[in-house]
């Protein structure tokens, strides 16, 4: 129903920037919540940033003031602009979308894109 494909990951030096992109296809709608999560080796997947259907954008404390999430005009693309990257940001970053169903919200995930911050 919804397909998500992430891109833009790579290897960067501490302090550098990356912009991740998530292309959504299928039955995605402008008002469907979308966001970014990440998972480091040995750690649980955690929220990075999210644009809810209503309310303010949510950022994890660890990325606040460094990362910016945004959405394209069509609603089919979501971006994560990452600046001042730190080694602690190293993780697989996953795009997420939610859709309301008869049973509540259903989560859709991309396959992830690797971000490595290392000197």
N, CA, C and O of each residue as an XYZ file, in Angstrom:
476
protein
N       0.817     -1.197      0.000
C       0.000      0.000      0.000
C       0.858      1.258      0.000
O       0.554      2.217     -0.710
N       1.922      1.261      0.786
C       2.870      2.363      0.822
C       4.275      1.791      0.740
O       4.627      0.870      1.477
N       5.067      2.342     -0.156
C       6.454      1.945     -0.296
C       7.346      3.144     -0.009
O       7.080      4.251     -0.478
N       8.395      2.922      0.758
C       9.312      3.973      1.154
C      10.727      3.579      0.766
O      11.160      2.457      1.031
N      11.439      4.493      0.145
C      12.811      4.250     -0.263
C      13.679      5.401      0.212
O      13.474      6.549     -0.184
N      14.654      5.089      1.067
C      15.564      6.099      1.584
C      16.806      6.204      0.706
O      17.197      5.250      0.035
N      17.405      7.372      0.728
C      18.659      7.587      0.030
C      19.401      8.735      0.698
O      18.821      9.491      1.479
N      20.674      8.859      0.390
C      21.459      9.979      0.875
C      22.450      9.655      1.967
O      23.232     10.519      2.365
N      22.438      8.437      2.459
C      23.379      8.069      3.493
C      24.789      7.957      2.947
O      25.010      7.970      1.736
N      25.735      7.848      3.861
C      27.118      7.725      3.459
C      28.058      7.889      4.628
O      27.641      7.919      5.786
N      29.332      7.995      4.308
C      30.388      8.169      5.296
C      30.844      9.620      5.285
O      31.224     10.151      4.241
N      30.806     10.257      6.446
C      31.219     11.652      6.555
C      32.086     11.847      7.784
O      32.100     11.019      8.695
N      32.806     12.950      7.791
C      33.615     13.323      8.940
C      32.778     14.026      9.985
O      31.770     14.644      9.643
N      33.162     13.953     11.246
C      32.452     14.714     12.269
C      32.377     16.188     11.904
O      33.347     16.770     11.419
N      31.220     16.783     12.142
C      31.004     18.179     11.828
C      30.431     18.433     10.446
O      29.969     19.538     10.162
N      30.453     17.441      9.594
C      29.921     17.598      8.246
C      28.407     17.394      8.217
O      27.784     17.119      9.243
N      27.834     17.532      7.036
C      26.387     17.472      6.872
C      25.987     16.426      5.852
O      26.764     16.064      4.969
N      24.778     15.954      5.988
C      24.155     15.050      5.033
C      22.678     15.384      4.956
O      22.085     15.850      5.929
N      22.087     15.145      3.798
C      20.647     15.248      3.667
C      20.090     13.922      3.187
O      20.446     13.436      2.114
N      19.224     13.351      3.984
C      18.562     12.112      3.639
C      17.234     12.415      2.955
O      16.561     13.394      3.277
N      16.876     11.566      2.015
C      15.608     11.702      1.320
C      14.827     10.401      1.428
O      15.405      9.314      1.442
N      13.534     10.525      1.503
C      12.644      9.379      1.518
C      11.576      9.600      0.464
O      10.801     10.554      0.543
N      11.538      8.726     -0.511
C      10.538      8.798     -1.567
C       9.422      7.810     -1.260
O       9.660      6.612     -1.109
N       8.220      8.319     -1.170
C       7.065      7.498     -0.859
C       6.219      7.292     -2.105
O       6.051      8.205     -2.913
N       5.699      6.104     -2.251
C       4.800      5.807     -3.351
C       3.662      4.943     -2.834
O       3.699      4.444     -1.709
N       2.668      4.780     -3.663
C       1.490      4.061     -3.238
C       0.428      5.034     -2.768
O       0.251      6.104     -3.349
N      -0.266      4.662     -1.726
C      -1.393      5.451     -1.255
C      -1.016      6.473     -0.193
O      -1.772      6.705      0.750
N       0.150      7.081     -0.348
C       0.566      8.097      0.609
C      -0.242      9.368      0.380
O      -0.561      9.717     -0.756
N      -0.562     10.042      1.452
C      -1.324     11.274      1.399
C      -0.606     12.373      2.162
O       0.198     12.099      3.053
N      -0.898     13.609      1.814
C      -0.231     14.755      2.425
C      -0.346     14.772      3.937
O       0.574     15.221      4.621
N      -1.445     14.299      4.461
C      -1.687     14.384      5.889
C      -1.230     13.144      6.659
O      -1.376     13.085      7.880
N      -0.685     12.168      5.964
C      -0.154     11.004      6.664
C       1.111     11.392      7.414
O       2.016     11.982      6.824
N       1.194     11.075      8.704
C       2.418     11.388      9.443
C       3.627     10.676      8.849
O       3.544      9.512      8.458
N       4.737     11.377      8.786
C       5.971     10.783      8.305
C       7.125     11.228      9.192
O       7.083     12.297      9.800
N       8.146     10.398      9.255
C       9.271     10.751     10.091
C      10.478      9.887      9.823
O      10.484      9.030      8.939
N      11.501     10.141     10.615
C      12.754      9.402     10.528
C      13.074      8.771     11.870
O      12.932      9.397     12.919
N      13.506      7.527     11.819
C      14.009      6.800     12.970
C      15.414      6.321     12.651
O      15.828      6.315     11.492
N      16.139      5.923     13.674
C      17.460      5.368     13.446
C      17.730      4.246     14.433
O      17.151      4.189     15.518
N      18.625      3.354     14.026
C      18.995      2.238     14.867
C      20.488      1.981     14.736
O      20.992      1.687     13.652
N      21.178      2.095     15.847
C      22.598      1.804     15.906
C      22.791      0.352     16.325
O      21.897     -0.230     16.939
N      23.936     -0.244     16.008
C      24.184     -1.634     16.404
C      24.019     -1.828     17.908
O      24.580     -1.078     18.706
N      23.256     -2.829     18.278
C      23.043     -3.128     19.682
C      22.055     -2.223     20.381
O      21.832     -2.366     21.583
N      21.460     -1.296     19.656
C      20.513     -0.361     20.241
C      19.126     -0.546     19.634
O      18.978     -1.095     18.542
N      18.124     -0.082     20.356
C      16.772     -0.115     19.841
C      16.556      1.018     18.848
O      17.230      2.047     18.898
N      15.614      0.811     17.958
C      15.263      1.859     17.024
C      14.656      3.036     17.788
O      13.804      2.842     18.655
N      15.088      4.238     17.469
C      14.630      5.416     18.177
C      14.143      6.479     17.209
O      14.599      6.567     16.069
N      13.219      7.273     17.685
C      12.706      8.379     16.905
C      13.765      9.456     16.750
O      14.424      9.831     17.720
N      13.928      9.948     15.543
C      14.800     11.076     15.268
C      13.977     12.348     15.106
O      14.221     13.346     15.785
N      13.018     12.308     14.220
C      12.145     13.450     13.976
C      10.875     12.967     13.312
O      10.874     11.974     12.583
N       9.799     13.677     13.570
C       8.522     13.273     13.003
C       7.660     14.485     12.716
O       7.612     15.431     13.502
N       6.979     14.446     11.579
C       5.973     15.437     11.231
C       4.622     14.771     11.440
O       4.225     13.933     10.631
N       3.913     15.117     12.494
C       2.611     14.497     12.735
C       1.546     15.079     11.829
O       1.761     16.108     11.189
N       0.398     14.422     11.773
C      -0.700     14.950     10.977
C      -1.209     16.263     11.554
O      -1.651     17.145     10.818
N      -1.145     16.387     12.870
C      -1.498     17.622     13.561
C      -0.464     17.869     14.637
O       0.148     16.933     15.152
N      -0.272     19.118     14.971
C       0.660     19.458     16.024
C       2.046     19.788     15.503
O       2.293     19.806     14.297
N       2.940     20.049     16.442
C       4.293     20.486     16.125
C       5.196     19.325     15.750
O       4.967     18.181     16.143
N       6.221     19.642     14.987
C       7.247     18.667     14.649
C       7.958     18.229     15.917
O       8.223     19.035     16.809
N       8.260     16.954     15.981
C       8.914     16.372     17.144
C      10.345     16.004     16.784
O      10.597     15.400     15.742
N      11.282     16.372     17.654
C      12.681     16.012     17.491
C      13.183     15.311     18.740
O      12.790     15.648     19.857
N      14.053     14.337     18.539
C      14.751     13.753     19.670
C      15.687     14.793     20.266
O      16.251     15.614     19.543
N      15.850     14.758     21.582
C      16.718     15.724     22.239
C      18.142     15.681     21.688
O      18.819     16.708     21.623
N      18.586     14.508     21.297
C      19.953     14.340     20.834
C      20.229     15.002     19.487
O      21.387     15.227     19.136
N      19.177     15.314     18.729
C      19.373     15.904     17.405
C      18.777     17.294     17.285
O      18.961     17.965     16.269
N      18.076     17.724     18.298
C      17.444     19.042     18.263
C      18.484     20.121     17.997
O      19.571     20.098     18.574
N      18.150     21.060     17.127
C      19.003     22.176     16.728
C      20.102     21.778     15.750
O      20.850     22.634     15.278
N      20.205     20.500     15.444
C      21.169     20.045     14.448
C      20.500     19.452     13.214
O      20.999     19.608     12.099
N      19.374     18.775     13.410
C      18.661     18.131     12.315
C      17.377     18.893     12.020
O      16.773     19.485     12.914
N      16.971     18.870     10.763
C      15.725     19.491     10.357
C      14.966     18.550      9.436
O      15.492     18.107      8.415
N      13.740     18.249      9.800
C      12.898     17.420      8.951
C      11.982     18.332      8.142
O      11.514     19.356      8.638
N      11.736     17.953      6.907
C      10.853     18.727      6.053
C      10.169     17.794      5.071
O      10.578     16.648      4.885
N       9.126     18.307      4.451
C       8.344     17.508      3.521
C       8.131     18.281      2.241
O       7.881     19.486      2.257
N       8.233     17.566      1.123
C       8.030     18.188     -0.164
C       6.605     18.644     -0.351
O       5.703     18.236      0.381
N       6.411     19.498     -1.341
C       5.095     20.089     -1.565
C       4.023     19.059     -1.895
O       2.859     19.234     -1.535
N       4.408     18.002     -2.569
C       3.436     16.975     -2.925
C       3.132     16.027     -1.777
O       2.151     15.286     -1.823
N       3.962     16.048     -0.756
C       3.785     15.145      0.367
C       4.364     13.765      0.155
O       4.258     12.905      1.029
N       4.977     13.544     -0.999
C       5.517     12.226     -1.317
C       6.998     12.072     -0.995
O       7.572     11.003     -1.201
N       7.607     13.121     -0.496
C       9.018     13.076     -0.150
C       9.226     13.734      1.200
O       8.659     14.790      1.480
N      10.030     13.117      2.023
C      10.404     13.709      3.296
C      11.926     13.734      3.381
O      12.596     12.790      2.962
N      12.460     14.814      3.923
C      13.887     15.008      4.000
C      14.339     15.109      5.450
O      13.572     15.490      6.335
N      15.569     14.767      5.666
C      16.202     14.989      6.955
C      17.549     15.650      6.695
O      18.501     15.000      6.263
N      17.616     16.946      6.964
C      18.862     17.682      6.835
C      19.630     17.550      8.137
O      19.157     17.985      9.187
N      20.796     16.960      8.074
C      21.606     16.700      9.253
C      22.873     17.535      9.178
O      23.627     17.448      8.208
N      23.101     18.337     10.192
C      24.300     19.162     10.274
C      25.046     18.850     11.558
O      24.509     18.223     12.471
N      26.288     19.295     11.613
C      27.127     19.086     12.795
C      27.091     17.631     13.249
O      26.916     17.337     14.432
N      27.257     16.749     12.311
C      27.144     15.325     12.608
C      28.226     14.869     13.572
O      29.368     15.327     13.525
N      27.834     13.963     14.438
C      28.707     13.411     15.457
C      28.824     11.905     15.271
O      27.938     11.286     14.681
N      29.898     11.309     15.762
C      30.003      9.844     15.690
C      28.798      9.135     16.302
O      28.420      8.054     15.850
N      28.197      9.731     17.318
C      27.031      9.144     17.957
C      25.820      9.091     17.040
O      24.852      8.392     17.340
N      25.856      9.816     15.928
C      24.763      9.783     14.968
C      24.850      8.585     14.032
O      23.933      8.348     13.246
N      25.920      7.840     14.104
C      26.097      6.681     13.241
C      24.992      5.660     13.495
O      24.800      5.203     14.621
N      24.276      5.314     12.445
C      23.155      4.386     12.562
C      22.580      4.138     11.180
O      22.941      4.802     10.209
N      21.688      3.178     11.111
C      20.848      3.018      9.936
C      19.621      3.886     10.151
O      18.943      3.776     11.172
N      19.343      4.739      9.196
C      18.220      5.656      9.296
C      17.064      5.138      8.461
O      17.226      4.799      7.289
N      15.898      5.083      9.083
C      14.709      4.528      8.450
C      13.635      5.587      8.286
O      13.366      6.365      9.201
N      13.038      5.607      7.132
C      11.873      6.434      6.893
C      10.633      5.703      7.385
O      10.531      4.481      7.274
N       9.707      6.454      7.921
C       8.484      5.886      8.465
C       7.275      6.684      8.004
O       7.317      7.911      7.911
N       6.213      5.974      7.723
C       4.935      6.610      7.414
C       3.840      5.872      8.153
O       3.918      4.661      8.360
N       2.832      6.601      8.543
C       1.694      6.027      9.230
C       0.426      6.305      8.447
O       0.254      7.384      7.880
N      -0.446      5.333      8.423
C      -1.741      5.494      7.787
C      -2.835      4.992      8.705
O      -2.703      3.957      9.358
N      -3.906      5.740      8.738
C      -5.035      5.370      9.567
C      -5.814      4.254      8.894
O      -6.182      4.356      7.724
N      -6.059      3.201      9.635
C      -6.872      2.090      9.177
C      -8.048      1.927     10.123
O      -8.195      2.681     11.084
N      -8.871      0.948      9.845
C      -9.995      0.689     10.720
C      -9.589      0.291     12.120
O     -10.382      0.422     13.053
N      -8.362     -0.197     12.289
C      -7.865     -0.634     13.588
C      -6.909      0.359     14.228
O      -6.372      0.100     15.305
N      -6.698      1.477     13.581
C      -5.757      2.462     14.076
C      -4.692      2.759     13.036
O      -4.882      2.492     11.850
N      -3.574      3.312     13.480
C      -2.492      3.639     12.564
C      -1.631      2.420     12.268
O      -1.310      1.632     13.158
N      -1.266      2.283     11.006
C      -0.359      1.240     10.566
C       0.964      1.858     10.143
O       0.988      2.881      9.458
N       2.054      1.241     10.547
C       3.386      1.735     10.237
C       3.944      1.102      8.976
O       3.798     -0.098      8.744
N       4.585      1.933      8.165
C       5.324      1.480      7.000
C       6.770      1.941      7.140
O       7.036      3.045      7.616
N       7.697      1.091      6.721
C       9.119      1.365      6.877
C       9.865      1.162      5.577
O       9.536      0.278      4.787
N      10.873      1.990      5.364
C      11.807      1.741      4.289
C      12.860      0.745      4.730
O      12.842      0.271      5.866
N      13.778      0.428      3.829
C      14.832     -0.535      4.135
C      16.002      0.081      4.884
O      16.846     -0.638      5.419
N      16.057      1.385      4.926
C      17.091      2.064      5.679
C      18.263      2.499      4.823
O      18.533      1.924      3.769
N      18.951      3.520      5.291
C      20.169      3.990      4.657
C      21.211      4.230      5.740
O      20.923      4.844      6.767
N      22.411      3.748      5.505
C      23.470      3.799      6.506
C      24.116      5.177      6.543
O      24.508      5.725      5.513
N      24.217      5.721      7.740
C      24.958      6.956      7.980
C      26.094      6.629      8.930
O      25.867      6.137     10.036
N      27.304      6.902      8.502
C      28.475      6.649      9.329
C      29.256      7.941      9.486
O      29.656      8.558      8.499
N      29.471      8.345     10.724
C      30.229      9.550     11.038
C      31.490      9.106     11.758
O      31.434      8.632     12.893
N      32.607      9.260     11.107
C      33.855      8.746     11.657
C      35.033      9.559     11.154
O      35.042     10.041     10.021
N      36.019      9.699     12.015
C      37.257     10.347     11.644
C      38.341      9.327     11.337
O      39.465      9.702     11.003
